[in-house]
Amino acid sequence: MRLTVLLGGARAGKSALALELARDHDGQVVYVATAEAGDDEMAARIAQHRAERPDGWTTTEEPIALRSAIAAIEPDACVVVDCLTLWVANLLARGDDVLPEAEAVAELAARRPGPTIVVSNEVGLGIVPTSSVAREYRDLLGAVNAAFVRRAHDAAFVVAGRAIPLQPGWRPRA
């Protein structure tokens, strides 16, 4: 396992599956958290995520400089990035050029010798948002997810705690 991408809706079980996969790693595990506690409810979510991680893991909180955070981790360590959804929102709020940075981070993650497990939401399955900012975010996150999945060794869509593998090169038969 090198780069694994777990996509799905909110509360679908992506993070739990990422933790399960990382627990199988014999060496060091580094959890890279991209969330920022902007309010009490988000602070409680972050605290819950922290409580679910084993004590021996290292946590790096990095809402913006994801590439630098991953590059600084020991090459053979298992990295869990949770999640691209918030990272993209953080970059977009700053006015950063998100897609080129995402392409660079995805390439770095795919080339690491140790396993990297990336979590992200799939936000393109619902209605078309009414605001241009929400449409821009939806479209941008879709492109970021695709950049990671293109480079992934394994990718799955997670629904209700179940992972559905995404197969590269799959085409429907006529």
C-alpha positions as CSV (number, residue, x, y, z in Angstrom):
1,M,0.0,0.0,0.0
2,R,1.4,3.4,-1.0
3,L,-1.2,6.0,-1.7
4,T,-4.7,5.1,-0.7
5,V,-7.6,7.6,-1.2
6,L,-10.9,7.3,0.7
7,L,-13.7,9.4,-0.7
8,G,-17.3,9.6,0.5
9,G,-20.0,11.7,2.1
10,A,-19.9,13.3,5.5
11,R,-19.9,10.8,8.4
12,A,-19.6,7.9,5.9
13,G,-16.8,6.1,7.8
14,K,-13.8,7.4,5.8
15,S,-11.8,8.5,8.9
16,A,-12.6,5.3,10.8
17,L,-11.4,3.2,7.8
18,A,-8.2,5.3,7.5
19,L,-7.4,4.7,11.1
20,E,-8.1,0.9,10.7
21,L,-5.7,0.8,7.7
22,A,-3.0,2.8,9.5
23,R,-3.2,0.5,12.6
24,D,-1.9,-2.3,10.3
25,H,1.3,-0.4,9.7
26,D,4.2,-1.8,11.8
27,G,6.1,1.4,12.1
28,Q,5.5,5.1,12.9
29,V,2.1,6.6,12.1
30,V,1.7,10.4,11.6
31,Y,-1.8,11.8,11.4
32,V,-1.9,15.1,9.5
33,A,-5.0,17.1,10.6
34,T,-6.2,19.9,8.4
35,A,-9.1,21.1,10.5
36,E,-9.2,24.3,12.4
37,A,-11.5,24.9,15.3
38,G,-13.5,27.9,14.2
39,D,-16.3,27.3,16.7
40,D,-17.2,25.1,19.7
41,E,-18.9,22.4,17.6
42,M,-15.8,22.0,15.4
43,A,-13.6,22.0,18.5
44,A,-15.6,19.1,19.8
45,R,-15.3,17.2,16.5
46,I,-11.5,17.7,16.6
47,A,-11.4,16.5,20.2
48,Q,-13.4,13.4,19.2
49,H,-11.0,12.6,16.3
50,R,-8.0,13.0,18.7
51,A,-9.5,10.6,21.2
52,E,-10.0,7.9,18.5
53,R,-6.3,7.9,17.6
54,P,-3.8,5.6,19.4
55,D,-1.5,7.3,21.9
56,G,1.7,6.2,20.1
57,W,0.8,8.1,16.9
58,T,2.2,11.6,16.1
59,T,-0.3,14.3,15.2
60,T,0.7,17.2,13.0
61,E,-1.9,20.0,12.7
62,E,-1.5,21.7,9.4
63,P,-4.4,23.5,7.8
64,I,-2.4,25.1,4.9
65,A,1.1,23.8,4.2
66,L,0.2,20.2,3.5
67,R,3.1,19.6,1.1
68,S,5.7,20.8,3.7
69,A,4.1,18.8,6.4
70,I,4.2,15.5,4.4
71,A,7.7,16.2,3.1
72,A,8.9,16.6,6.7
73,I,7.7,13.1,7.8
74,E,10.1,10.1,7.9
75,P,9.8,8.4,4.5
76,D,8.8,5.0,5.9
77,A,6.2,6.3,8.3
78,C,2.5,5.8,7.5
79,V,0.8,9.1,6.9
80,V,-2.9,9.7,7.4
81,V,-4.2,13.0,5.9
82,D,-7.6,13.9,7.2
83,C,-8.9,15.7,5.2
84,L,-8.5,17.3,1.8
85,T,-12.0,18.7,2.1
86,L,-11.0,21.2,4.8
87,W,-7.6,21.8,3.4
88,V,-9.1,22.9,0.0
89,A,-11.6,25.1,1.9
90,N,-8.7,26.7,3.9
91,L,-6.6,27.4,0.7
92,L,-9.7,28.7,-1.1
93,A,-10.5,31.1,1.7
94,R,-6.9,32.5,1.5
95,G,-7.2,33.0,-2.3
96,D,-4.4,30.4,-3.0
97,D,-4.1,28.7,-6.3
98,V,-5.4,25.3,-5.1
99,L,-5.1,22.9,-8.0
100,P,-1.4,23.3,-8.8
101,E,-0.6,22.8,-5.1
102,A,-2.9,19.8,-4.9
103,E,-1.2,18.2,-7.9
104,A,2.1,18.7,-6.2
105,V,0.9,17.2,-2.9
106,A,-0.7,14.3,-4.7
107,E,2.6,13.6,-6.6
108,L,4.6,13.8,-3.3
109,A,2.2,11.5,-1.5
110,A,2.3,8.9,-4.4
111,R,6.1,8.9,-4.4
112,R,6.5,8.3,-0.7
113,P,8.0,4.9,0.1
114,G,5.8,4.6,3.2
115,P,2.0,4.3,3.0
116,T,-0.1,7.5,2.7
117,I,-3.9,7.4,3.4
118,V,-5.8,10.4,2.3
119,V,-9.4,11.2,3.3
120,S,-11.7,13.5,1.4
121,N,-15.4,14.2,0.9
122,E,-17.2,13.7,-2.3
123,V,-19.4,16.9,-2.5
124,G,-20.5,16.6,-6.1
125,L,-23.4,14.1,-5.6
126,G,-26.0,16.6,-4.4
127,I,-27.9,19.5,-5.9
128,V,-26.1,22.2,-7.9
129,P,-25.3,24.9,-5.3
130,T,-27.0,28.3,-5.7
131,S,-24.0,30.4,-4.9
132,S,-21.0,30.8,-7.2
133,V,-18.6,30.3,-4.2
134,A,-20.2,27.0,-3.4
135,R,-20.1,25.9,-7.0
136,E,-16.4,26.9,-7.3
137,Y,-15.6,24.9,-4.1
138,R,-17.5,21.8,-5.3
139,D,-15.8,21.9,-8.7
140,L,-12.4,22.5,-7.2
141,L,-12.7,19.7,-4.6
142,G,-13.8,17.4,-7.4
143,A,-10.6,18.2,-9.4
144,V,-8.4,17.8,-6.3
145,N,-9.9,14.4,-5.5
146,A,-9.4,13.4,-9.1
147,A,-5.7,14.5,-8.9
148,F,-5.2,12.3,-5.9
149,V,-7.1,9.3,-7.2
150,R,-5.2,9.4,-10.6
151,R,-2.0,8.8,-8.6
152,A,-3.4,6.4,-6.1
153,H,-2.5,2.8,-5.8
154,D,-5.9,2.1,-4.1
155,A,-9.0,4.3,-4.0
156,A,-12.4,3.6,-2.5
157,F,-15.8,5.3,-2.2
158,V,-17.0,4.9,1.4
159,V,-20.7,4.7,2.1
160,A,-22.2,3.8,5.5
161,G,-18.9,2.4,6.7
162,R,-18.4,0.2,3.6
163,A,-15.7,0.7,1.0
164,I,-16.5,0.3,-2.7
165,P,-13.2,0.0,-4.7
166,L,-12.7,2.5,-7.5
167,Q,-11.0,0.6,-10.4
168,P,-8.6,2.4,-12.7
169,G,-9.3,2.0,-16.3
170,W,-12.8,0.6,-15.8
171,R,-15.2,1.2,-18.7
172,P,-18.8,0.0,-19.2
173,R,-19.4,-2.5,-21.8
174,A,-21.7,-1.8,-24.7
